[in-house]
C-alpha cells in the first residue's frame, strides 16, 4: 500500500517486460526511466522478478533518498555475494560491518597520500608517463591515431594501485590490458539494477550463459587471481611495523591479536576488487567522454591551452596547486563528470527498515537507485542546453549550479574516491592539453556523442588523432 506508482506487475516477471520494451524503444535505461517519470512522478515503483526496485528521478527525490539513513543499505542476493565469496568489501556491504571497514580504509589511505599533497605528485608522475608514452608512439612524425576511449585505463589504475598495493604497471602490460577489457565487456552486459540472474537467481542453474552468470564468473576469476597474487607477494615481502601501502596495513590488522572479526584475507581481496572496479572504470569512462567532446569542440581545447600556457607554461607538469588558477580546466572536469554521470546511475541502495520517501511507503529490502540523468540532462536539469559540452556553464556566477552538482552522491555513502578521481581528471586533462591537440583522424567518422548502456555509461568506441602542439 502506498508503494510508488509504476508500470503494471505481471505474474513472475513483475514489470521486467515493460522496462525491457521501453529500453528497446528509448535506447538506454536512463532514457526509459526519464520516460516513466513523466507518467509516474519522482519515484517509480518497479518489481523485477521477486525484487522490488524504486528508481528515484529528480533532485528533490534523490537528495531526500541519499540523506535517509534507513536507505543506506546495499542490495543482497547471489549477484552481489558471488563476486566476493559472501557479502564482503566496502562498496556492497552495509550496517556495522561497512562502517568499520570504510573508516579503516579512509584513515589508512590518507597515510599513503590519499587527498594529500603527495597524491598530486603521484598523479603528476603518472601523467608524465602517459605523455611520454604517447610521444614514443608518435615517433618523429609528431602525430598518432589512438583508440581514445580505453587508452587511460592503466594510467588511472596506477594512481590508485600506488596507494593500495605500491605497484605501477606499464601501459603495455598485456595481462592488465586483458583484465580491463574483460571487465569492460562485463560492465557493458549488466547494469546498475543487475542482470537476468540477479533478478531471477534460479536461471544461473538452467541458463548460465543466457542469464549472464557465465560471463560474470569468467570475468571475476582472473581478477581474483590478479589480486591474490598481489596479496601473496605482500605477505612474502612485508616487514612488520613498516607498512608500504594499504594492503600491508590491512595484513598487519589481520595479524594483530585484538583485531575485530571483520578483518580477514577474503575481506582484503574484496576491498581490492571494489577499488579495481569502482575506481578505474568510472574515471576511465569519464576520460572517454571528455576527449570525445574535446575532439568535437576544438575551441574548448584552444581556450584551455591558452589558460595552461599562461599559468603553467610548457616546461613543468600541471599540479593540483594550479587548480585555483586554471578555472577553465576545472570547468572541463565538471562538465565531463556531468556528461558521464547523466547517463550513469548511482550505486543501488537497499531499505534497511520500512521507511517513507517523498510521501510513499518503501518496504524493508527494496532496492532503490538514483537516476542522475534527471538532474544533469533531464526534466529537472537547470541548464537549457544540457546535451552541449559547454564548460562555461560552471563559470557563471550561479550558486544553484553547484547545489545541483552531485556526481559523487551525497550523505554517508558518498563516493570514497572523489578526491582521487577529481585529481586524476584535472592533472591528466591539463597535461595532455599542454602537450597535444586532439582531432578526428582523416578517413574516420566523427565520434558519436550517444552513450552506451552498462553498469557505467561508455562512449561509443572512437579513435582520435593526437598531434604535438607547435
Ligand atoms: C569519475 C569518477 C567517479 C565517480 C563519478 C564516482 C561516483 C560514485 C558514486 C555516485 C557512488 C555511490 C554513492 C552512493 O551509493 O550513494 C560511488 C561510490 C563509491 N566510489 Fe566512486 N566514483 C568515482 C571514482 C571513484 C574512485 C577513483 C574510487 C576509488 C579510489 C571510488 C570508490 C568508490 C567506493 C569504494 C564507493 C562505495 C562507497 C560506499 O559504499 O561506502 N570511486 N562513487
Boltz pocket constraint, residues with backbone or C-beta under 6 A from the ligand:
constraints:
  - pocket:
      binder: B
      contacts: [[A, 66], [A, 90], [A, 91], [A, 92], [A, 93], [A, 102], [A, 160], [A, 274], [A, 275], [A, 278], [A, 279], [A, 280], [A, 282], [A, 283], [A, 286], [A, 337], [A, 341], [A, 345], [A, 346], [A, 347], [A, 348], [A, 406], [A, 407], [A, 408], [A, 409], [A, 410], [A, 412], [A, 413], [A, 414], [A, 415], [A, 416], [A, 417], [A, 418], [A, 420], [A, 421]]
      max_distance: 6.0
